[in-house]
Amino acid sequence: MHAQDIFNQTATAFSFEFFPPKTPEAAESLYASMRELEALKPHFVSITYGAGGSTRDLTHDLVVKVKQETTLEPVPHLTCVCHSEAEINAILERYARAGIGNILALGGDVPKALAGHDRARDAFRYAADLVRHIRRFNERYAKGLHPDPRGFGIGVAGYPEGHPTTPNRVRELDLLKAKIEAGADYICTQLFFDNRDFYDFRDRCSLVGVTVPIVAGIMPITSLKGMMGMADMALGCRFPAPLMRAVNRTGGDPDSVRRVGIHWATEQCRDLLDHRVRGLHFYTLNRSTATREIYLNLGVKDSRGPVSGIGGGVWTTPA
């Protein structure tokens, strides 16, 4: 389903993120998690992408497998890094023939294994350039190649706490707006732990004329090691003092840390839903348990019920 249709049909879209497994054991674990999360009926699932080499191919294979063998709607990540225009077109053609509805277009970072890569060799340097190219692809090739004559819906990334490589926050909003003007349909944010950062980001987007749906990225803390990993992965995400105090009170006990993390993420989601967030995107780390617990804590059976704005709630007067 095209992103425009998803957001037109629901007040709040729910989505999950996975990354391609590197071993047979990891693949088996991922598919088990997917089957468990499939029961929650997310509106889409995104699949991450590594520039260059086998990781890139694993993404393509997983995307097609998810499309063909599950009811999930996969949204593959696609980055500018280490790609010629011909390679980008080949990927888009493969996804179009497989019936993939949407792409998450990213600038991307040069992987450590390719630290000497010359970005001047890449066809596109910035995400806005990639968005523009996908839009042109839609206009030129979608009819007859893609099952939707509009071609791909396009998502882009947003950073509530600011992008670490763009310290000028005014300039950062200009770059984000450029991605929307190039043709992006929605924004999916990096993870954050203080909803005030998200609300301020949403308001700043509105002030510069960015009105597409903004999906909030949520990653529950499930371990101290994972907490440190998040800070590295998100390039410096901020842990609010109340969250740090709550983690400190656990004394490092693994079960207690996990309970604190699930509770904090649940309260984030509850507050975001109360403030009419257009989407919640769960970074699952290829596991299902934490996400399923948050759904239970919210009283949500699956993503297609009253919480997403479809139908009435328990306070609706019976017919």
Buried (B, 14 or more C-beta within 10 A) or exposed (E): EBBBBBBEBBBBBBBBBBBBBEEEEEBEBBBEBBEBBBEBBBBBBBBBBBBBEEBBEBBBEBBBBBBEEBEBBBBBBBBBBBBEEEEBBEBBBBBBEBBBBBBBBBBBEBBEEEEEBEEEEBBBEBBBBBBBBBBEBBEEBBEEBBEBEBBBBBBBBBBBBBBEEBEEEEEBBEBBBBBBEBBBBBBBBBBBBBBEBBBEBBEBBEEEEBEBBBBBBBBBBBEBEBBEEBEEBBBEBBBBEEBEEBBEEBEEEEEBBBBBBBBBBBBBBBBBBEEEBBBBBBBBBBBBBBBBBBBEBBEBBBBBBBBBBEEEEEEEEEE
